Amino acid sequence: MLPGGLVNRMTRCGKSNCRCHAEPPQLHGPYTQWGYSIGRTRITRRLTPEQVERYQPEIDRGRRFIKLAEALDEAEVRRVERAEGWGR
């Protein structure tokens, strides 16, 4: 399981005479980026198509795990509230 998610980005480069600075701009990409957080720090990595294929299933599993953990938290809170007679 991996944390975070994937996003496709279109970018501009630093070359002033490049097509990405034309009117209308023709941006570079799309580039796939994997973003995740460690504590309060956000980490972003650019992935190759092969890496996307390799890691996408692990990122999907990580997202499913988070959703299941959130559902378990909610179920436990409801259980305790019922047991203590604290209606919500």
C-alpha positions in Angstrom: 0.0 0.0 0.0 1.2 3.5 -0.8 -0.2 6.8 0.5 -1.3 9.7 -1.6 -2.5 10.0 -5.1 -1.6 10.5 -8.8 -2.3 13.7 -10.8 -1.5 14.6 -14.4 0.1 18.0 -14.9 0.8 20.2 -17.9 3.8 22.5 -17.4 5.7 25.5 -18.7 9.4 25.5 -19.0 11.9 28.3 -18.3 12.7 29.0 -22.0 11.1 32.3 -23.0 11.0 31.4 -26.7 9.3 28.0 -26.2 5.9 27.0 -27.4 4.7 26.9 -23.8 5.0 30.7 -23.6 3.2 31.3 -27.0 -0.3 32.7 -27.3 -2.2 30.4 -26.9 0.3 28.3 -24.9 1.1 24.7 -25.8 2.1 23.3 -22.5 4.5 20.4 -22.0 3.1 17.1 -20.7 1.0 15.6 -19.4 3.4 14.4 -16.7 2.1 12.1 -14.0 3.0 13.1 -10.4 2.6 11.1 -7.2 2.0 13.2 -4.2 1.9 12.2 -0.5 2.5 13.7 2.9 4.8 12.8 5.7 3.7 14.7 8.7 3.2 18.3 7.5 5.6 17.9 4.6 4.1 17.4 1.1 6.3 15.2 -1.2 5.8 15.2 -5.0 7.5 12.8 -7.4 7.3 12.7 -11.2 6.7 9.1 -12.4 7.4 7.5 -15.7 4.6 5.6 -17.5 6.2 2.3 -16.3 6.3 3.5 -12.7 2.6 4.6 -12.9 1.7 1.1 -14.1 3.7 -0.4 -11.3 2.5 1.8 -8.4 -1.1 2.7 -9.4 -2.5 -0.6 -7.8 -0.6 0.1 -4.6 -1.8 3.7 -4.4 -5.4 2.4 -5.0 -5.0 -0.1 -2.2 -3.8 2.7 0.1 -6.8 4.8 -0.7 -9.2 1.9 0.0 -7.4 1.2 3.3 -7.9 4.8 4.4 -11.6 4.6 3.5 -12.0 1.4 5.4 -10.1 2.8 8.5 -12.4 5.9 8.4 -15.5 3.6 8.3 -14.2 1.6 11.2 -13.5 4.8 13.2 -17.1 5.9 12.6 -18.5 2.5 13.5 -16.5 2.4 16.8 -17.7 5.9 17.7 -21.3 4.9 17.1 -20.8 1.8 19.2 -19.4 3.7 22.1 -22.1 6.4 21.9 -24.8 3.7 21.9 -23.2 1.9 24.8 -23.0 5.1 26.8 -26.5 6.3 25.8 -25.1 9.4 24.1 -27.4 9.7 21.1 -26.2 11.6 18.1 
